[in-house]
């Protein structure tokens, strides 16, 4: 959500200009789509709602970011260029953090919603990516899993 909010706060036009410079087609549409995906997808993850559905567009945004912006900068997300009396100065980030976010999305999709997830209150949400996890084995660990938090 923070990334979408930051883009919205700085002005979608600025982000659209960046996308245009990166030769992303329909940069204004792509900017707004990215902002909305980051805001609503991030909110879905925060409350634990519709994770498999929300994860697909977020993964697409991350893959586009990797291949259009971060890949030329290498793997590392932290590139210390210099240290002056004003402090440390860092270069452009690589794709390491985007891969970490992708791995987190995969983990959320493959795992079952936790005991505080909104999916537990709304008819169970979408089916688990791993049906064997939806078994009775969690009944001992989460005795109140059928109740909303």
Buried (B, 14 or more C-beta within 10 A) or exposed (E): BEBBEEBBEEEBEEBBBBBBEBEBEEBBEBBBBBBEBBBBBBEBBEBBBBBBEBBEBBBEBBEBBBEBBBEEBBEEBEEEEEEEEEEEEEEEBBBBBBBEBBEEBEEBBEEBBEBEBBBBBEEEBBEBBEEEEEEEEEEEEBEEBEEEE
